[in-house]
Amino acid sequence: MASIQGGSMSTSPTGAAGARRPLSQMESSPVVQAWELGLRLRQRREEVGLTAAAAGRAIGIIQAYVSGVEAGRVKLPAHRLAQIVETYELEPEDAAELEELRSGASRRGWWHEYAQLFPAEFLRYLGYEAGAEQVRGFHPEVIHGLLQTEEYARAVIRGGSTTIRLTEVDRRVAVRMARQARLDGPHPLRISAVLSEGALRQQVGGAKVMRGQLDHLVRLATDRPEQFEIRVLPFTVGAHPAFGGPFQVLSFASPRLPDLVCQEILTSIDIIDQPVRVTDYVVTFAETRELALGSEKSLDFIRRTAKEMT
């Protein structure tokens, strides 16, 4: 299993009055578009008082197909969406938005090129990440994957799992670097990362690689402070709310989409969407962030640690 690790930042992604961005202004991800399409169709189905089974009978499809579309896991052809629009009595404007989502969801993401390397749930995570607007995460041992240098990523991948073949390393590194494309462009992904002191001191790849990685963190946070918030949780804090392992909270541009949590263990990744559990992680991150050093003190801490890497 490949690791995903791999001033106050706003957590409201939608702008004034919570208005939904046009899809043309959103970072495009077929996974996120399929997810929103499914949520909107389920909401409308419930508004018109249909069960999934009744909707399927009215449209001429099985209940499992309806449920799969609503979960964002089944592709929906144009003619089938037209049938659903008629059955659910949707307005033309809503129907046009849903068709735009359906069309986007039918594409293949860049990550499908690497489908043989990763389990389906990790590929799904890459789709969520590609369409997110903000990622908040706690990282106790490894630098956030989107913040890694290529040398550090290679060292993590080569040394981080006995299940990875050496012949796969280059392709796995390529995936990690491809993910970082979301850090640039007209709507770059924003990151708020709380790094444990242990993540800064673990000499992944040796002192030279580690110093390059720490210098990279400083450059990102210094050159683009509005995009990157990096805070250090020193050992002296002691016990803290995020004890137990790394996690990330993904937020999205559309107000229709709730936050998601991704939590990784040794050989698998868990994508959490239950509102109560997600709220627990959001609160945990906020409390842990408050215990961490402020942005400037964190950068000073990283600089001092980098100088120790000789």
C-alpha positions as CSV (number, residue, x, y, z in Angstrom):
1,M,0.0,0.0,0.0
2,A,1.5,3.4,-1.0
3,S,1.4,6.0,1.6
4,I,-0.7,9.1,1.0
5,Q,1.7,11.1,3.2
6,G,3.1,11.1,1.9
7,G,-2.0,32.7,10.2
8,S,-5.5,31.1,10.2
9,M,-6.6,29.6,6.9
10,S,-10.3,29.9,5.9
11,T,-12.2,26.6,5.8
12,S,-15.1,28.0,3.8
13,P,-14.4,27.2,0.1
14,T,-17.4,28.7,-1.6
15,G,-16.9,32.5,-1.3
16,A,-19.6,35.1,-0.6
17,A,-23.1,33.8,0.4
18,G,-21.9,30.2,-0.1
19,A,-22.5,30.5,-3.9
20,R,-21.4,27.4,-5.9
21,R,-18.6,28.0,-8.3
22,P,-19.3,27.2,-11.9
23,L,-17.7,23.9,-12.9
24,S,-15.5,25.7,-15.3
25,Q,-13.9,27.4,-12.4
26,M,-13.4,24.3,-10.3
27,E,-10.5,22.0,-10.3
28,S,-11.9,19.1,-12.3
29,S,-12.0,15.5,-10.9
30,P,-14.3,12.8,-12.3
31,V,-14.5,11.2,-8.9
32,V,-15.7,14.4,-7.2
33,Q,-18.1,15.2,-10.1
34,A,-19.6,11.7,-9.9
35,W,-19.9,12.1,-6.1
36,E,-21.8,15.4,-6.4
37,L,-24.0,14.1,-9.2
38,G,-25.0,11.1,-7.0
39,L,-25.7,13.3,-4.0
40,R,-27.9,15.7,-6.0
41,L,-29.8,12.8,-7.6
42,R,-30.4,11.2,-4.2
43,Q,-31.6,14.4,-2.7
44,R,-34.0,15.0,-5.5
45,R,-35.3,11.4,-5.4
46,E,-36.1,11.8,-1.7
47,E,-37.7,15.2,-2.4
48,V,-40.2,13.6,-4.8
49,G,-40.9,10.8,-2.3
50,L,-39.4,7.9,-4.2
51,T,-37.4,5.0,-2.7
52,A,-34.4,3.7,-4.7
53,A,-36.5,0.6,-5.7
54,A,-39.4,2.7,-6.8
55,A,-37.2,5.0,-8.8
56,G,-35.5,2.1,-10.5
57,R,-38.9,0.6,-11.5
58,A,-40.0,4.0,-12.9
59,I,-36.8,4.4,-14.9
60,G,-36.5,0.8,-16.0
61,I,-33.3,-0.1,-14.0
62,I,-32.5,-2.1,-11.0
63,Q,-32.3,-0.7,-7.5
64,A,-28.6,-1.5,-7.3
65,Y,-27.9,0.7,-10.3
66,V,-29.7,3.6,-8.7
67,S,-27.7,3.1,-5.5
68,G,-24.4,2.8,-7.4
69,V,-25.0,6.1,-9.2
70,E,-26.0,7.9,-6.0
71,A,-22.8,6.6,-4.4
72,G,-20.7,7.9,-7.3
73,R,-19.4,4.5,-8.2
74,V,-21.5,3.7,-11.4
75,K,-21.1,5.7,-14.6
76,L,-24.3,7.2,-15.9
77,P,-24.8,7.5,-19.7
78,A,-26.6,10.6,-21.1
79,H,-29.8,8.8,-22.1
80,R,-30.2,7.4,-18.6
81,L,-29.7,10.7,-17.0
82,A,-32.4,12.1,-19.3
83,Q,-34.8,9.4,-18.0
84,I,-34.0,10.3,-14.4
85,V,-34.5,14.0,-15.1
86,E,-37.9,13.3,-16.5
87,T,-38.9,10.9,-13.6
88,Y,-37.7,13.3,-11.0
89,E,-39.3,16.3,-12.7
90,L,-36.1,18.4,-12.6
91,E,-36.0,22.0,-13.9
92,P,-34.0,22.6,-17.1
93,E,-31.4,24.6,-15.3
94,D,-30.8,21.8,-12.8
95,A,-30.8,19.3,-15.6
96,A,-28.1,21.2,-17.4
97,E,-25.9,21.3,-14.3
98,L,-26.4,17.6,-13.8
99,E,-25.4,16.8,-17.4
100,E,-22.3,18.9,-16.9
101,L,-21.4,16.8,-13.9
102,R,-22.3,13.6,-15.7
103,S,-20.0,14.5,-18.6
104,G,-17.1,15.3,-16.3
105,A,-17.7,12.2,-14.3
106,S,-17.4,10.0,-17.4
107,R,-13.7,11.0,-18.0
108,R,-10.8,9.0,-16.7
109,G,-8.5,10.6,-14.2
110,W,-4.7,10.6,-14.8
111,W,-4.4,8.2,-11.8
112,H,-6.0,5.4,-13.8
113,E,-2.8,4.9,-15.7
114,Y,-1.4,3.5,-12.4
115,A,-4.4,1.3,-11.5
116,Q,-2.2,-1.8,-11.4
117,L,-0.1,-0.4,-8.7
118,F,-2.7,0.6,-6.2
119,P,-5.9,-0.7,-4.6
120,A,-9.2,0.8,-5.7
121,E,-9.8,2.8,-2.6
122,F,-6.4,4.6,-2.9
123,L,-7.2,5.5,-6.5
124,R,-10.5,6.9,-5.3
125,Y,-8.6,8.9,-2.7
126,L,-6.4,10.4,-5.5
127,G,-9.6,11.5,-7.2
128,Y,-10.9,13.2,-4.1
129,E,-7.6,14.9,-3.6
130,A,-7.5,16.1,-7.2
131,G,-10.8,17.8,-6.8
132,A,-10.4,19.2,-3.3
133,E,-9.9,22.9,-2.5
134,Q,-8.2,22.5,0.9
135,V,-6.5,19.7,2.8
136,R,-5.9,19.9,6.6
137,G,-3.8,17.2,8.1
138,F,-1.8,15.9,11.0
139,H,1.4,14.1,10.2
140,P,3.3,12.5,13.1
141,E,6.1,10.7,11.3
142,V,6.2,11.5,7.6
143,I,6.1,14.8,5.8
144,H,2.8,15.4,3.9
145,G,3.0,13.7,0.5
146,L,2.0,16.9,-1.3
147,L,4.9,18.7,0.4
148,Q,7.6,16.1,-0.3
149,T,10.7,16.6,-2.5
150,E,11.3,13.9,-5.1
151,E,14.4,12.7,-3.2
152,Y,12.5,12.4,0.1
153,A,9.5,10.7,-1.6
154,R,11.8,8.1,-3.2
155,A,13.4,7.4,0.2
156,V,10.0,7.0,1.8
157,I,8.7,4.7,-0.9
158,R,11.9,2.5,-1.0
159,G,12.1,2.2,2.7
160,G,8.5,2.4,3.8
161,S,7.1,-1.0,2.9
162,T,8.3,-4.5,2.3
163,T,5.4,-5.1,-0.1
164,I,6.7,-2.6,-2.8
165,R,8.9,-4.1,-5.5
166,L,12.0,-2.2,-6.5
167,T,10.7,-2.2,-10.1
168,E,7.7,-0.2,-8.9
169,V,9.6,2.6,-7.2
170,D,10.0,5.0,-10.1
171,R,6.3,4.8,-11.1
172,R,5.2,5.3,-7.5
173,V,7.4,8.4,-7.2
174,A,5.9,9.6,-10.5
175,V,2.5,9.4,-9.0
176,R,3.5,11.3,-5.9
177,M,5.0,14.1,-8.0
178,A,1.9,14.1,-10.4
179,R,-0.3,14.7,-7.3
180,Q,1.6,18.0,-6.7
181,A,0.3,19.5,-9.9
182,R,-2.7,20.5,-7.8
183,L,-0.5,23.0,-6.0
184,D,-0.3,25.2,-9.0
185,G,-2.8,26.6,-11.5
186,P,-5.6,29.2,-11.2
187,H,-7.2,27.5,-8.2
188,P,-4.4,25.8,-6.3
189,L,-5.0,23.4,-3.5
190,R,-4.5,25.0,-0.1
191,I,-2.7,23.0,2.6
192,S,-2.7,23.4,6.4
193,A,-0.3,20.8,7.8
194,V,0.6,20.1,11.5
195,L,3.9,18.2,11.5
196,S,5.1,16.5,14.6
197,E,8.7,17.2,15.6
198,G,9.3,13.5,14.9
199,A,8.5,14.0,11.2
200,L,11.2,16.7,11.0
201,R,13.9,14.7,12.8
202,Q,13.4,11.3,11.2
203,Q,16.3,11.2,8.8
204,V,14.5,9.7,5.8
205,G,17.1,9.2,3.0
206,G,19.9,10.6,5.2
207,A,20.9,14.0,6.4
208,K,21.4,15.6,2.9
209,V,17.9,14.5,1.7
210,M,16.3,15.5,4.9
211,R,17.9,19.0,4.8
212,G,16.7,19.5,1.3
213,Q,13.2,18.4,2.4
214,L,13.1,20.9,5.3
215,D,14.4,23.7,3.2
216,H,11.6,22.9,0.7
217,L,9.0,23.3,3.5
218,V,10.4,26.7,4.4
219,R,10.4,27.9,0.8
220,L,6.8,26.9,0.3
221,A,5.5,28.5,3.5
222,T,7.6,31.7,2.9
223,D,6.9,32.2,-0.8
224,R,3.2,31.3,-0.6
225,P,1.9,31.8,2.9
226,E,-1.7,32.3,1.7
227,Q,-1.6,28.7,0.3
228,F,0.7,26.8,2.7
229,E,0.4,26.8,6.5
230,I,2.9,24.6,8.1
231,R,2.9,24.3,11.9
232,V,5.2,22.2,14.1
233,L,4.0,20.2,17.1
234,P,7.1,19.9,19.3
235,F,7.8,17.0,21.6
236,T,7.4,19.3,24.6
237,V,3.7,19.5,24.0
238,G,3.3,16.1,25.5
239,A,-0.1,14.4,25.1
240,H,-2.3,15.9,22.5
241,P,-5.7,15.3,20.8
242,A,-4.3,13.7,17.6
243,F,-2.4,10.9,19.3
244,G,-3.1,7.7,17.3
245,G,-1.9,8.3,13.7
246,P,-2.0,10.5,10.7
247,F,-5.2,11.8,9.1
248,Q,-6.4,14.4,6.6
249,V,-9.6,16.4,6.2
250,L,-10.5,17.3,2.6
251,S,-12.8,20.2,1.8
252,F,-14.3,21.0,-1.5
253,A,-15.4,24.1,-3.5
254,S,-19.1,23.1,-3.9
255,P,-21.3,23.8,-0.9
256,R,-23.2,20.6,-1.7
257,L,-20.1,18.5,-0.8
258,P,-19.3,17.8,2.8
259,D,-15.8,17.3,4.2
260,L,-14.2,13.9,4.0
261,V,-11.5,12.3,6.2
262,C,-8.8,10.0,5.0
263,Q,-7.0,7.9,7.6
264,E,-4.2,5.6,6.7
265,I,-2.9,2.5,8.5
266,L,-0.1,0.2,7.5
267,T,-1.6,-1.5,4.5
268,S,-4.9,0.3,3.8
269,I,-6.6,3.7,3.6
270,D,-10.0,4.5,5.1
271,I,-12.2,7.2,3.6
272,I,-14.6,8.4,6.2
273,D,-17.8,10.3,5.2
274,Q,-20.1,9.8,8.3
275,P,-20.8,13.4,9.5
276,V,-20.3,12.7,13.2
277,R,-17.0,11.0,12.7
278,V,-15.8,13.7,10.3
279,T,-16.7,16.4,12.8
280,D,-14.6,14.6,15.4
281,Y,-11.6,14.8,13.1
282,V,-12.2,18.4,12.2
283,V,-12.3,19.4,15.9
284,T,-9.3,17.2,16.7
285,F,-7.3,19.0,14.0
286,A,-8.3,22.4,15.2
287,E,-7.3,21.6,18.8
288,T,-4.0,20.1,17.7
289,R,-3.3,23.1,15.5
290,E,-3.8,25.4,18.4
291,L,-1.3,23.4,20.5
292,A,1.3,23.6,17.7
293,L,3.8,26.5,17.3
294,G,2.6,29.5,15.3
295,S,3.6,29.8,11.7
296,E,6.7,32.0,12.2
297,K,7.9,30.0,15.2
298,S,7.3,26.8,13.2
299,L,9.5,28.1,10.3
300,D,12.2,29.0,12.7
301,F,12.0,25.6,14.3
302,I,12.3,23.9,10.8
303,R,15.3,26.1,9.9
304,R,17.1,25.2,13.1
305,T,16.4,21.5,12.6
306,A,17.7,21.8,9.0
307,K,21.0,23.2,10.2
308,E,21.4,20.2,12.4
309,M,21.3,17.9,9.3
310,T,25.0,17.6,8.6
